[in-house]
Amino acid sequence: MRIEELIKNRNDNARHFVDFPEVVFFDEFADHISALSGCEITEFEADGVVRVWIEFSYRENHFFVDNHLGDFRLFVEDPECDENILLEIADHLRLLLEKHGGNVEEVQNH
Protein backbone atom coordinates (compact mmCIF):
# COMPACT_ATOMS: atom_id res chain seq x y z
CA MET A 1 0.00 0.00 0.00
CA ARG A 2 1.29 3.46 -0.83
CA ILE A 3 1.79 6.08 1.88
CA GLU A 4 -0.88 8.34 0.40
CA GLU A 5 -3.39 5.48 0.68
CA LEU A 6 -2.41 4.80 4.29
CA ILE A 7 -2.95 8.44 5.19
CA LYS A 8 -6.26 8.58 3.31
CA ASN A 9 -7.52 5.34 4.88
CA ARG A 10 -6.63 6.14 8.49
CA ASN A 11 -9.44 6.73 10.93
CA ASP A 12 -10.74 10.28 10.39
CA ASN A 13 -11.54 10.50 14.10
CA ALA A 14 -7.87 10.16 15.04
CA ARG A 15 -6.50 12.86 17.32
CA HIS A 16 -3.47 14.86 16.16
CA PHE A 17 -1.62 15.38 19.44
CA VAL A 18 1.95 16.54 18.80
CA ASP A 19 4.42 17.63 16.10
CA PHE A 20 8.20 17.21 16.23
CA PRO A 21 10.70 18.92 13.93
CA GLU A 22 12.17 16.43 11.47
CA VAL A 23 15.76 16.70 12.80
CA VAL A 24 16.65 13.02 12.16
CA PHE A 25 16.02 10.56 9.36
CA PHE A 26 12.81 8.57 9.65
CA ASP A 27 14.60 5.29 10.39
CA GLU A 28 16.27 6.77 13.49
CA PHE A 29 12.90 8.25 14.50
CA ALA A 30 11.28 4.79 14.17
CA ASP A 31 14.11 3.15 16.11
CA HIS A 32 13.65 5.67 18.92
CA ILE A 33 9.90 5.05 19.04
CA SER A 34 10.45 1.29 19.22
CA ALA A 35 12.89 1.79 22.12
CA LEU A 36 9.97 2.96 24.29
CA SER A 37 9.28 0.04 26.62
CA GLY A 38 6.04 -1.66 25.63
CA CYS A 39 5.90 -0.07 22.19
CA GLU A 40 5.56 -2.18 19.04
CA ILE A 41 5.83 -0.83 15.49
CA THR A 42 3.12 -2.48 13.41
CA GLU A 43 3.60 -0.69 10.06
CA PHE A 44 6.53 1.18 8.52
CA GLU A 45 6.30 2.57 5.00
CA ALA A 46 8.67 4.98 3.29
CA ASP A 47 8.63 6.13 -0.29
CA GLY A 48 12.43 6.23 -0.36
CA VAL A 49 12.50 9.97 -0.90
CA VAL A 50 10.54 12.18 1.48
CA ARG A 51 7.37 10.55 2.88
CA VAL A 52 7.11 8.18 5.80
CA TRP A 53 4.23 6.45 7.61
CA ILE A 54 4.71 4.64 10.92
CA GLU A 55 2.03 2.86 12.93
CA PHE A 56 2.66 1.59 16.43
CA SER A 57 0.85 0.32 19.48
CA TYR A 58 1.56 1.43 23.02
CA ARG A 59 -0.37 0.70 26.20
CA GLU A 60 -3.31 -0.75 24.27
CA ASN A 61 -3.60 2.26 21.94
CA HIS A 62 -2.87 2.60 18.24
CA PHE A 63 -0.77 5.51 16.92
CA PHE A 64 0.18 6.89 13.50
CA VAL A 65 3.13 9.07 12.46
CA ASP A 66 3.60 10.82 9.16
CA ASN A 67 5.90 13.59 8.07
CA HIS A 68 4.61 16.79 6.59
CA LEU A 69 6.36 20.10 5.84
CA GLY A 70 9.42 19.27 7.95
CA ASP A 71 7.60 17.81 10.96
CA PHE A 72 6.77 14.35 12.24
CA ARG A 73 3.06 14.51 13.09
CA LEU A 74 1.69 12.08 15.68
CA PHE A 75 -1.91 10.88 15.87
CA VAL A 76 -3.72 8.53 18.23
CA GLU A 77 -6.61 6.46 16.87
CA ASP A 78 -8.74 6.95 20.00
CA PRO A 79 -9.39 10.68 20.48
CA GLU A 80 -10.20 9.94 24.15
CA CYS A 81 -6.77 8.38 24.82
CA ASP A 82 -5.46 9.16 28.31
CA GLU A 83 -3.43 12.38 28.31
CA ASN A 84 -0.71 10.72 30.42
CA ILE A 85 -0.05 8.19 27.65
CA LEU A 86 0.31 10.98 25.11
CA LEU A 87 2.71 12.80 27.43
CA GLU A 88 4.79 9.63 27.89
CA ILE A 89 5.25 9.37 24.13
CA ALA A 90 5.99 13.08 23.74
CA ASP A 91 8.53 13.01 26.59
CA HIS A 92 10.24 9.96 25.08
CA LEU A 93 10.51 11.70 21.71
CA ARG A 94 11.82 14.92 23.30
CA LEU A 95 14.93 12.97 24.30
CA LEU A 96 15.67 12.32 20.63
CA LEU A 97 15.06 15.95 19.75
CA GLU A 98 17.35 17.18 22.53
CA LYS A 99 20.03 14.65 21.55
CA HIS A 100 20.16 16.23 18.10
CA GLY A 101 20.22 19.83 19.28
CA GLY A 102 16.53 20.51 18.78
CA ASN A 103 14.76 22.92 21.02
CA VAL A 104 11.99 21.44 23.17
CA GLU A 105 10.00 24.63 22.62
CA GLU A 106 9.79 23.59 18.95
CA VAL A 107 7.50 20.75 19.97
CA GLN A 108 3.90 21.67 19.32
CA ASN A 109 1.13 20.01 21.31
CA HIS A 110 -2.34 19.86 19.78
Phi, psi and omega in degrees: 000140180279155183302318180301322179290322178298315180296314181296324185272355181292160181298120181294345179273000182300148181260122174280115188243343178196150173241144175232136176302141182278076184266355178226162175292154185300330180291323176292323177299314179296318178299320180292319177301313184292343177283349177290120184304124180093359181267140177226122176284128183251342179208137177215113180232136175222142180275001179084356182235289186226336186261145177219149176222124179234134172240140177210158176247146179204125179048051175065024176234155181248132184235156178230146174227133167225166177247141185206123176052043175085010179232149165270122181255129182251137180232150171243136183298319181268109181298344179264013180306139180305129179305324181296325177293316179298320179293323177300316179294314180299317179296320178297318181287333176300326179300319178294318179298314180295323179300328183257022174078010177286158181262127182297338176291344179287344180287130181247119176271146180241000000 
